[in-house]
Amino acid sequence: MKDEGMKEEEEEDPGEAMMDDQNHNNWGAGVYGRYLLEERLLPPAGPPRPAGPEHNGAGLRGCEPGGAAGRAGAAGAIAAINISASTSKFLMNVITIEDYKSTYWPKLDSAIDQLLTQSPGDYIPISYEQIYSCVYKCVCQQHSEQMYSDLIKKITNHLERVSKELQASPPDLYIERFNIALGQYMGALQSIVPLFIYMNKFYIETKLNRDLKDDLIKLFTEHVAEKHIYNLMPLLLEAQSTPFQITPSTMANIVKGLYTLRPEWVQMAPALFSKFIPNVLPPAMESELQEYAAQDQKLQRELIQNGFTR
């Protein structure tokens, strides 16, 4: 009796197991689970079989519906159902290339358009959280390569249009419009690069060994700056020799921007770049001090002629 009592204590109460399993992940272990196993999933027991050696052998007892092998088969069926349901749920969340082209990329395309054409202080009616989520999902679904290709193509087309507009600009507006195009693009990168940070980290940096921001700056260099540098530089030198032809802030923005795009362009106008970029020239020699003093005096005379006082 004592042994039987101990066995009863060791046995797990099916009802208690179901109460503990609030998410019903262990539903096959309770009373209801056994009901499904034995009554629903298993075929009904047939009429009693005649006694005989062919029905009493050890190898055949396991084939009875209520036997251990039958219950194991039912448990396997339940596991298969669970796996099938899980697989179906996963497949429902798969983003096909058609889904990417018809749903996800159009959202990204529209957002990039707005960011590339915004002016400082403009309100952009886009959801940064939604765009970041689109990028994240596409990267997780192995669409990084296609998304990167689409992004580069999108921005390249935009920069080619910008370059054509600059070519059509009259000389008196050329410098100012170049400054606007440069500032607008660099401002857009401050939003575009963070939105695609997940693609940058898990595709561009790991597979291409590059950085998204560097790639996008290179696009502006190749499609805009290189095409206009030989027209722009003479105008900058002329503006430098004519005080107040353009604002000092515009000159500073362009010179610093050109240096960021390609530092070797300093060689085209060392004196101009040295006014805005420190340490681009070799150290001054004592023999050159008189020349520097003469340049300062000339600048002071020009300021006085234009109405500025000491």
C-alpha positions in Angstrom: 0.0 0.0 0.0 2.8 2.3 0.8 4.4 1.7 -2.6 1.2 2.3 -4.3 0.7 5.6 -2.5 4.2 6.7 -3.6 3.5 5.9 -7.2 0.3 7.9 -7.1 2.2 10.9 -5.7 4.8 10.6 -8.5 2.3 10.5 -11.3 1.6 13.9 -12.8 -2.0 15.1 -12.7 -2.9 15.8 -16.4 -5.4 18.4 -15.3 -2.7 20.2 -13.3 -0.3 20.1 -16.3 -2.9 21.7 -18.4 -3.5 24.4 -15.8 0.2 25.2 -15.7 0.5 25.3 -19.5 -1.4 28.6 -20.0 -0.3 28.9 -23.6 -1.5 25.3 -24.4 1.9 24.4 -25.8 1.7 21.0 -24.0 -1.9 20.2 -25.0 -1.1 16.7 -26.0 0.0 15.8 -22.5 -3.4 16.4 -20.7 -6.7 14.6 -20.7 -7.9 16.5 -23.7 -4.7 15.6 -25.6 -5.1 11.9 -24.8 -8.7 12.1 -25.9 -7.6 13.5 -29.3 -4.8 10.9 -29.5 -6.9 7.9 -28.7 -10.3 8.9 -29.9 -9.8 11.3 -32.8 -6.5 10.7 -34.5 -6.4 6.9 -34.0 -8.6 4.7 -36.1 -11.4 3.0 -34.2 -10.7 -0.4 -32.8 -12.1 -3.3 -34.9 -13.9 -6.3 -33.6 -12.1 -8.6 -31.2 -9.6 -10.8 -32.9 -9.6 -14.5 -32.3 -7.0 -15.8 -29.9 -4.1 -17.5 -31.5 -0.4 -17.5 -31.7 -0.4 -15.2 -34.7 -2.3 -12.5 -32.7 -0.5 -13.0 -29.4 3.1 -12.6 -30.6 5.2 -9.9 -29.1 5.9 -8.4 -32.5 2.1 -7.8 -33.1 1.0 -6.3 -29.8 2.6 -3.0 -30.6 0.4 -2.6 -33.7 -2.8 -2.4 -31.6 -4.4 1.1 -31.7 -4.1 1.5 -28.0 -0.6 0.2 -27.9 2.6 2.2 -27.4 3.5 2.2 -31.1 0.0 3.5 -31.9 0.3 6.3 -29.5 3.8 7.1 -30.8 2.4 7.3 -34.3 -0.4 9.6 -33.2 2.1 11.8 -31.4 4.2 12.0 -34.6 1.1 13.0 -36.5 0.5 15.8 -34.1 4.1 16.9 -34.4 3.7 16.9 -38.1 0.6 19.1 -37.9 2.4 21.6 -35.6 5.4 21.7 -38.0 3.1 22.2 -41.0 1.3 25.1 -39.2 4.6 26.7 -38.3 5.9 26.3 -41.9 2.7 27.8 -43.3 3.0 30.8 -41.0 6.6 31.3 -42.1 5.7 31.0 -45.8 3.0 33.6 -45.3 5.7 36.1 -44.2 8.1 35.5 -47.1 8.7 38.5 -49.3 9.1 37.4 -52.9 11.0 39.4 -55.5 7.6 40.3 -56.9 6.5 41.6 -53.5 9.7 43.6 -53.2 9.2 45.2 -56.6 5.5 45.9 -56.2 5.2 46.9 -52.5 8.5 47.5 -50.7 10.7 49.3 -53.2 8.0 51.8 -54.3 7.8 53.0 -50.7 11.5 53.4 -50.5 11.6 55.0 -54.0 9.1 57.7 -53.0 10.9 58.4 -49.7 14.3 58.8 -51.4 12.7 61.2 -54.0 11.5 63.4 -51.2 14.7 63.4 -49.3 16.8 64.2 -52.4 14.7 67.2 -53.4 13.9 68.7 -50.0 15.1 72.2 -49.1 16.5 73.1 -45.7 13.6 73.5 -43.2 11.1 71.6 -45.4 8.7 69.2 -43.7 8.9 65.7 -45.2 5.7 63.7 -44.8 7.3 60.3 -44.5 7.5 57.8 -41.7 11.1 57.1 -41.0 10.1 54.1 -38.8 8.1 52.6 -41.8 11.0 53.1 -44.2 13.5 51.6 -41.8 11.1 48.6 -41.3 10.9 48.1 -45.0 14.7 48.0 -45.3 15.0 45.7 -42.4 12.5 43.2 -43.8 14.1 43.2 -47.2 17.5 42.6 -45.8 16.2 39.7 -43.7 14.5 38.2 -46.8 17.8 38.3 -48.8 16.9 41.3 -51.1 19.9 43.4 -50.1 21.7 43.0 -53.4 18.6 44.1 -55.4 17.9 46.9 -53.0 21.4 48.3 -53.1 21.4 48.1 -56.9 18.0 50.0 -57.0 19.3 52.6 -54.6 22.4 53.3 -56.6 20.5 53.5 -59.8 17.9 55.8 -58.3 20.4 58.3 -57.0 22.5 58.1 -60.2 19.5 59.1 -62.3 18.8 62.0 -59.9 22.4 63.3 -60.1 22.4 63.1 -63.8 19.4 65.4 -63.9 21.1 67.7 -61.5 24.2 67.8 -63.7 22.1 68.7 -66.8 20.4 71.5 -64.9 23.8 72.9 -63.9 25.0 72.8 -67.5 22.1 75.0 -68.5 22.7 77.6 -65.8 24.1 81.0 -66.8 27.5 82.0 -65.5 26.1 84.5 -62.9 24.0 81.8 -61.3 26.4 78.8 -61.8 28.2 79.1 -58.5 25.1 79.6 -56.4 23.3 76.7 -58.1 26.2 74.4 -57.7 26.3 75.3 -54.0 22.6 74.5 -53.6 23.0 71.2 -55.4 25.9 70.2 -53.2 24.3 71.3 -50.0 21.0 69.6 -50.8 22.6 66.3 -51.7 24.9 66.2 -48.6 21.8 67.1 -46.5 19.9 64.2 -48.0 22.6 61.8 -47.2 22.2 62.6 -43.5 18.8 60.9 -43.7 19.3 58.3 -46.4 22.4 56.6 -44.9 20.8 56.0 -41.5 17.6 54.6 -43.1 19.7 52.0 -44.9 22.0 51.3 -42.0 20.9 47.7 -41.8 21.7 47.1 -45.4 25.0 48.8 -45.0 26.0 46.7 -42.0 25.0 43.3 -43.3 25.6 43.6 -47.0 27.8 46.6 -48.1 30.3 46.3 -45.2 30.4 42.5 -45.0 30.1 41.5 -48.6 31.4 44.5 -50.6 33.9 45.7 -48.0 32.7 49.3 -48.5 30.6 51.9 -46.8 27.3 53.3 -48.1 28.1 56.9 -47.3 31.4 56.7 -49.2 29.6 55.1 -52.2 27.0 57.8 -52.3 29.5 60.6 -52.0 31.5 59.0 -54.8 28.3 59.1 -57.0 28.1 62.9 -56.6 31.8 63.2 -57.4 31.5 61.2 -60.6 28.2 62.4 -62.0 28.3 66.1 -60.9 31.6 67.5 -59.6 33.9 65.9 -62.1 31.8 67.1 -65.0 31.7 70.7 -63.7 35.0 71.2 -61.9 36.7 72.8 -65.0 33.9 75.3 -65.5 33.4 75.9 -61.8 37.0 76.6 -60.8 37.7 79.6 -63.1 34.4 81.2 -61.8 35.5 80.6 -58.2 38.9 82.2 -58.9 37.2 85.2 -60.6 34.8 85.6 -57.7 37.7 85.5 -55.3 39.4 88.4 -57.0 36.1 90.3 -57.0 35.0 91.0 -53.4 31.4 90.3 -52.6 30.5 88.8 -55.9 29.3 85.8 -53.9 28.9 85.5 -50.2 31.8 84.2 -48.1 29.6 81.4 -46.8 28.9 80.2 -50.4 32.6 80.2 -51.2 33.5 78.4 -48.0 30.8 75.7 -48.6 31.9 75.0 -52.1 35.6 74.9 -51.4 35.2 72.6 -48.4 32.8 70.4 -50.3 35.2 70.0 -53.2 38.0 69.2 -50.8 35.7 66.5 -49.2 34.9 65.0 -52.6 38.5 64.9 -53.9 41.4 66.4 -51.9 43.7 66.4 -54.9 41.7 69.3 -56.4 43.7 71.5 -54.0 46.4 71.5 -56.7 44.1 73.4 -59.1 43.9 76.5 -56.8 46.2 76.1 -53.8 45.7 79.7 -52.6 41.9 79.5 -52.8 41.7 76.2 -50.9 44.2 77.4 -48.3 41.8 80.2 -47.2 39.3 77.7 -46.1 41.2 74.4 -45.5 43.9 74.5 -42.8 47.3 73.0 -43.5 46.8 72.3 -47.2 49.9 74.3 -48.1 53.5 73.7 -47.0 54.7 75.9 -44.0 55.4 79.5 -44.9 58.9 80.6 -45.5 60.4 83.8 -44.0 61.0 85.1 -47.4 57.2 85.0 -48.2 56.1 87.1 -45.2 56.3 90.4 -47.2 54.1 88.9 -49.9 51.5 87.8 -47.3 51.5 91.3 -45.8 51.0 92.9 -49.2 48.0 90.6 -49.8 46.4 91.6 -46.4 46.9 95.3 -47.2 45.2 94.9 -50.6 42.3 93.2 -49.0 41.9 96.0 -46.4 41.9 98.6 -49.2 39.2 96.7 -51.1 37.1 96.5 -47.9 37.4 100.3 -47.4 36.4 101.0 -51.0 33.3 98.9 -50.5 32.2 100.9 -47.5 33.7 99.0 -44.7 35.6 100.9 -42.0 38.3 99.8 -39.7 
